[in-house]
Amino acid sequence: MSKGSKPTIRDVAKAAEVSLTTVSYVLSGRHGGTTRISQPTQDRVLAAVKELGYVPNQAARGMRRGKTDVIAVAIGNLEWPWDRALATAAAAILPQHGYQPVILLGDDWRKFMMSGGADGVIIGYFPEAKSEDETVTELARRGAAQVVISGTMNPAGFDVLAPEADAGLRECMDFLTASHRRIACIRRADPAGRPKSRFSAYAAGLEDAGIPLDETLVRTSQHRPAIAYQSALELLQLPDRPTAILCTDDMEALQTIRAAYRLGLRVPEDVQIVGVGNSTEGQEYDPALTTVGPEPIFEQVVRMLLNRLAGATPVEGVRIASPWKLHRRGTTAG
């Protein structure tokens, strides 16, 4: 072994005076079968591993067994509370079942999965909301385990957890319009193909209450915390500022609370704020965030994938609905 280089399995075999096959067999942890490795030989191999500091290549071993023991988790951004909660649940649960989670941002999961980088994937992020996806379809054909969080896709060799937000958003707007006329909205840009956006629910709620849509009360955050914060500052400094703000994501809502505090406004006495997502951060904030969202679903998503990997799910896939509702907390009154 050259100085400064990482030890290889060949170095271990040479140090233990055994074959490469023997080293591989000892490190695989297999027992029984027709192959027998004496205890002294096993001890020599393990001693060489320790002395050299050799780390087995788990990925290569997985490929030889036809699996990687890796699960990909596809999210949009670790700054987003929803995505961070999904990544946290995967990191907590998957290792207990012998799987290593790999967190992938944006569209990185597609190339990773198509190259055989993982046994399965939890897809919590799409740049566009689609009724079907070519990558998901191809991975299903190859037999990869997949769980997709989507309100538009249907199972086809993979499983779907379907957020059903419409009823909760209607409940939210009914609640706000019962007490307010100046209701602002900080929205994220809507992906093409989304059947009914959160902003559409805001606009429909105003119309149902006979309140004209005022474009001066609408801002787009581009799903970035700094822009959401600046947008909230602008709205709250209008001459006739809103008395309530619906944010289409909990991240935006938490930034709006920060902006209100910076301006010396009280929440909820001076302005009431509602988010969407029911994130852990929102629940733990002071005051706790009123929000539209599901009960915690992230452990359920991870266990759906584990069930598919274990063969406990129908091949054609299942669709599980996740109803959303209004969770009234400290950032609203009444």
C-alpha positions as CSV (number, residue, x, y, z in Angstrom):
1,M,0.0,0.0,0.0
2,S,1.5,3.4,-1.0
3,K,1.9,6.1,1.6
4,G,-1.2,8.3,2.0
5,S,-3.5,6.0,0.0
6,K,-6.6,4.3,1.4
7,P,-6.2,0.6,2.2
8,T,-7.9,-1.8,-0.2
9,I,-9.3,-5.3,0.1
10,R,-6.1,-6.5,-1.6
11,D,-4.0,-4.9,1.2
12,V,-6.1,-6.8,3.8
13,A,-5.7,-10.1,2.0
14,K,-1.9,-9.6,1.7
15,A,-1.6,-8.7,5.4
16,A,-3.7,-11.6,6.5
17,E,-2.1,-14.0,4.0
18,V,-5.5,-15.1,2.6
19,S,-7.3,-14.8,-0.7
20,L,-9.5,-11.9,-1.8
21,T,-12.5,-14.3,-1.7
22,T,-11.8,-15.2,2.0
23,V,-11.6,-11.5,3.0
24,S,-14.8,-10.8,1.1
25,Y,-16.6,-13.7,2.8
26,V,-15.4,-12.8,6.3
27,L,-16.5,-9.1,5.9
28,S,-19.9,-10.1,4.4
29,G,-21.0,-11.4,7.8
30,R,-22.4,-14.6,6.3
31,H,-22.5,-17.7,8.4
32,G,-23.2,-21.3,7.6
33,G,-23.6,-22.7,4.0
34,T,-21.0,-24.9,2.4
35,T,-18.1,-22.4,2.9
36,R,-16.2,-22.8,6.2
37,I,-13.6,-20.2,7.4
38,S,-11.7,-21.2,10.5
39,Q,-11.9,-18.9,13.5
40,P,-8.1,-18.2,13.5
41,T,-8.4,-17.2,9.8
42,Q,-11.3,-14.9,10.6
43,D,-9.4,-13.4,13.4
44,R,-6.4,-12.7,11.2
45,V,-8.6,-11.0,8.6
46,L,-10.4,-8.8,11.2
47,A,-7.0,-7.9,12.8
48,A,-5.7,-6.8,9.4
49,V,-8.8,-4.7,8.8
50,K,-8.3,-3.0,12.1
51,E,-4.6,-2.4,11.7
52,L,-4.9,-1.0,8.2
53,G,-8.1,1.0,8.9
54,Y,-9.8,-0.6,6.0
55,V,-13.4,0.5,5.4
56,P,-15.5,-1.9,3.2
57,N,-17.2,-0.4,0.1
58,Q,-20.8,-1.0,1.0
59,A,-22.0,0.2,-2.4
60,A,-19.9,-2.4,-4.2
61,R,-20.9,-5.1,-1.9
62,G,-24.6,-4.1,-2.4
63,M,-24.2,-4.3,-6.1
64,R,-22.9,-7.8,-5.9
65,R,-26.0,-8.8,-3.9
66,G,-28.3,-7.0,-6.3
67,K,-29.2,-4.3,-3.8
68,T,-27.6,-1.2,-2.3
69,D,-29.3,-0.9,1.1
70,V,-29.6,2.8,0.2
71,I,-32.8,4.8,0.1
72,A,-33.0,8.2,-1.7
73,V,-35.1,11.0,-0.3
74,A,-36.0,13.6,-2.9
75,I,-36.8,17.0,-1.5
76,G,-36.7,20.6,-2.8
77,N,-34.8,22.5,-0.1
78,L,-33.7,21.8,3.4
79,E,-34.7,25.3,4.4
80,W,-38.4,24.3,3.8
81,P,-40.0,23.0,7.0
82,W,-42.0,20.3,5.1
83,D,-38.9,19.0,3.3
84,R,-36.7,19.1,6.5
85,A,-39.3,17.1,8.4
86,L,-39.4,14.4,5.7
87,A,-35.6,14.2,5.7
88,T,-35.5,14.0,9.5
89,A,-38.1,11.2,9.6
90,A,-36.1,9.2,7.0
91,A,-32.9,9.7,8.8
92,A,-34.5,8.5,12.1
93,I,-36.3,5.4,10.8
94,L,-34.5,3.9,7.8
95,P,-31.2,3.0,9.6
96,Q,-33.3,1.0,12.1
97,H,-34.2,-1.3,9.2
98,G,-30.8,-1.5,7.7
99,Y,-31.1,1.2,5.1
100,Q,-28.9,4.3,4.6
101,P,-30.8,7.4,3.6
102,V,-29.4,9.7,1.0
103,I,-31.0,13.2,0.8
104,L,-31.1,14.6,-2.7
105,L,-32.2,18.1,-3.6
106,G,-34.2,19.2,-6.6
107,D,-34.0,16.9,-9.6
108,D,-30.8,15.2,-8.5
109,W,-32.8,12.1,-7.6
110,R,-33.6,11.3,-11.2
111,K,-30.0,10.6,-12.3
112,F,-29.2,9.0,-9.0
113,M,-32.0,6.5,-9.2
114,M,-31.7,5.8,-13.0
115,S,-28.0,4.9,-12.3
116,G,-29.1,2.3,-9.7
117,G,-27.9,4.3,-6.8
118,A,-30.6,3.2,-4.4
119,D,-33.1,0.4,-3.8
120,G,-36.0,2.9,-3.4
121,V,-36.9,6.5,-3.3
122,I,-39.3,8.7,-1.4
123,I,-40.3,11.6,-3.8
124,G,-41.4,14.6,-1.9
125,Y,-40.5,17.1,-4.6
126,F,-41.5,17.8,-8.2
127,P,-40.6,21.0,-10.1
128,E,-44.0,20.6,-11.7
129,A,-47.1,18.9,-10.5
130,K,-47.8,16.2,-13.1
131,S,-50.3,13.4,-13.5
132,E,-47.5,11.2,-14.6
133,D,-43.7,11.3,-14.6
134,E,-41.4,9.5,-17.1
135,T,-38.7,8.8,-14.5
136,V,-41.2,7.3,-12.0
137,T,-42.7,5.2,-14.7
138,E,-39.3,3.8,-15.8
139,L,-38.2,3.1,-12.3
140,A,-41.5,1.3,-11.6
141,R,-40.8,-0.8,-14.7
142,R,-37.3,-1.7,-13.3
143,G,-38.9,-2.7,-10.0
144,A,-37.5,0.1,-7.8
145,A,-39.6,0.8,-4.7
146,Q,-41.1,4.3,-4.8
147,V,-43.5,6.4,-2.7
148,V,-44.6,9.7,-4.2
149,I,-46.2,12.6,-2.3
150,S,-48.5,14.0,-4.9
151,G,-52.1,15.2,-5.2
152,T,-52.2,14.5,-9.0
153,M,-50.4,11.2,-9.6
154,N,-52.1,7.7,-9.4
155,P,-50.4,4.5,-8.4
156,A,-48.8,2.5,-11.3
157,G,-46.2,0.2,-9.8
158,F,-45.5,2.7,-7.0
159,D,-47.4,4.1,-4.0
160,V,-48.9,7.6,-3.6
161,L,-49.6,9.6,-0.5
162,A,-52.1,12.2,-1.7
163,P,-52.4,15.5,0.2
164,E,-56.0,16.7,0.1
165,A,-55.8,20.3,1.0
166,D,-59.0,21.8,-0.5
167,A,-61.4,21.3,2.4
168,G,-58.8,22.7,4.9
169,L,-58.1,25.8,2.7
170,R,-61.9,26.5,2.4
171,E,-62.2,26.2,6.2
172,C,-59.3,28.6,6.6
173,M,-60.8,31.2,4.2
174,D,-64.2,30.9,5.9
175,F,-62.5,31.5,9.2
176,L,-60.6,34.6,8.0
177,T,-63.3,36.2,6.0
178,A,-65.7,36.0,9.0
179,S,-63.6,38.6,10.8
180,H,-61.5,40.4,8.2
181,R,-61.8,42.4,4.9
182,R,-58.2,43.3,4.4
183,I,-56.7,39.8,3.9
184,A,-53.3,39.6,2.1
185,C,-51.6,36.6,0.6
186,I,-47.9,35.7,0.3
187,R,-47.8,32.9,-2.2
188,R,-45.2,30.8,-3.9
189,A,-45.2,30.5,-7.7
190,D,-47.6,27.8,-8.8
191,P,-46.1,24.8,-10.7
192,A,-47.6,24.3,-14.1
193,G,-50.2,21.6,-14.0
194,R,-51.3,22.0,-10.4
195,P,-55.1,21.3,-10.5
196,K,-56.0,23.8,-7.9
197,S,-53.4,26.0,-6.3
198,R,-53.4,27.4,-2.7
199,F,-53.7,30.9,-4.2
200,S,-56.8,29.8,-6.1
201,A,-58.3,28.8,-2.8
202,Y,-57.5,32.2,-1.4
203,A,-59.1,34.0,-4.4
204,A,-62.2,31.7,-4.2
205,G,-62.6,32.4,-0.5
206,L,-62.6,36.1,-1.1
207,E,-65.1,35.8,-3.9
208,D,-67.4,33.7,-1.7
209,A,-67.3,36.3,1.0
210,G,-68.0,39.1,-1.5
211,I,-64.5,40.6,-1.0
212,P,-62.8,41.9,-4.2
213,L,-59.3,40.5,-4.9
214,D,-56.9,43.4,-4.3
215,E,-53.6,42.7,-6.2
216,T,-51.8,45.2,-4.0
217,L,-52.2,42.7,-1.1
218,V,-50.6,39.8,-3.0
219,R,-46.9,39.0,-3.1
220,T,-44.9,36.1,-4.5
221,S,-42.1,34.7,-2.3
222,Q,-40.4,32.4,-4.9
223,H,-40.3,30.0,-2.0
224,R,-37.3,31.8,-0.5
225,P,-37.2,32.9,3.1
226,A,-35.5,36.3,2.5
227,I,-38.1,37.2,-0.2
228,A,-40.9,36.1,2.0
229,Y,-39.6,38.3,4.8
230,Q,-39.2,41.3,2.6
231,S,-42.7,40.7,1.1
232,A,-44.2,40.7,4.6
233,L,-42.4,44.0,5.5
234,E,-43.9,45.6,2.4
235,L,-47.4,44.4,3.1
236,L,-47.3,45.4,6.8
237,Q,-46.1,48.9,5.9
238,L,-48.9,49.7,3.5
239,P,-50.9,52.8,4.5
240,D,-54.0,50.6,4.9
241,R,-52.2,47.4,6.0
242,P,-53.9,44.0,6.0
243,T,-55.3,42.7,9.3
244,A,-54.7,39.1,8.2
245,I,-52.2,37.4,6.0
246,L,-52.5,33.9,4.5
247,C,-49.1,32.5,3.6
248,T,-49.2,29.5,1.3
249,D,-46.4,27.8,3.2
250,D,-45.4,27.7,6.9
251,M,-41.9,29.0,6.0
252,E,-43.5,32.2,4.6
253,A,-45.7,32.5,7.7
254,L,-42.8,32.3,10.1
255,Q,-41.0,35.0,8.1
256,T,-44.1,37.1,8.3
257,I,-44.2,36.8,12.1
258,R,-40.6,38.0,12.2
259,A,-41.5,40.9,10.0
260,A,-44.4,41.9,12.2
261,Y,-42.2,41.8,15.3
262,R,-39.6,44.0,13.6
263,L,-42.2,46.6,12.9
264,G,-43.5,46.5,16.5
265,L,-46.7,44.8,15.6
266,R,-48.4,42.2,17.9
267,V,-49.5,38.8,16.7
268,P,-52.4,38.2,16.7
269,E,-53.7,41.4,18.2
270,D,-52.5,43.7,15.3
271,V,-52.2,41.1,12.5
272,Q,-53.3,37.5,12.2
273,I,-51.2,35.1,10.3
274,V,-52.0,31.7,8.8
275,G,-49.6,29.2,7.1
276,V,-50.0,26.0,5.2
277,G,-48.2,22.8,6.0
278,N,-48.5,22.1,9.7
279,S,-44.8,22.0,10.2
280,T,-43.0,21.2,13.5
281,E,-41.4,24.6,13.4
282,G,-44.8,26.3,13.3
283,Q,-46.1,24.2,16.1
284,E,-43.1,25.0,18.3
285,Y,-43.0,28.7,17.5
286,D,-44.1,31.4,20.0
287,P,-46.9,32.1,19.4
288,A,-47.7,28.7,17.8
289,L,-48.7,29.1,14.1
290,T,-52.2,28.7,12.9
291,T,-51.9,26.6,9.8
292,V,-53.7,24.4,7.3
293,G,-52.2,20.9,7.0
294,P,-52.3,17.2,7.8
295,E,-51.6,15.4,11.0
296,P,-47.8,14.4,11.0
297,I,-47.4,12.1,7.9
298,F,-43.7,11.8,7.5
299,E,-43.2,8.6,9.5
300,Q,-46.1,7.2,7.5
301,V,-44.4,8.0,4.2
302,V,-41.2,6.2,5.3
303,R,-43.1,3.2,6.5
304,M,-45.0,3.0,3.2
305,L,-41.7,2.6,1.4
306,L,-40.5,0.0,3.9
307,N,-43.7,-2.0,3.3
308,R,-43.1,-1.9,-0.4
309,L,-39.5,-3.0,0.0
310,A,-40.7,-5.9,2.1
311,G,-43.3,-7.0,-0.5
312,A,-46.2,-6.1,1.8
313,T,-47.8,-3.8,-0.8
314,P,-49.7,-4.7,-3.9
315,V,-47.5,-4.6,-7.0
316,E,-49.8,-2.2,-8.7
317,G,-49.5,0.3,-5.8
318,V,-51.8,2.0,-3.3
319,R,-53.0,5.5,-2.9
320,I,-53.5,6.8,0.6
321,A,-55.3,10.1,1.1
322,S,-54.0,12.6,3.6
323,P,-56.8,15.1,4.5
324,W,-55.8,18.6,5.6
325,K,-57.6,20.8,8.1
326,L,-57.3,24.1,9.8
327,H,-55.2,23.9,13.0
328,R,-56.1,27.0,15.1
329,R,-53.3,28.2,17.3
330,G,-51.7,31.3,18.7
331,T,-51.3,33.5,15.6
332,T,-55.0,34.0,15.1
333,A,-57.8,35.1,17.5
334,G,-61.2,33.6,17.9
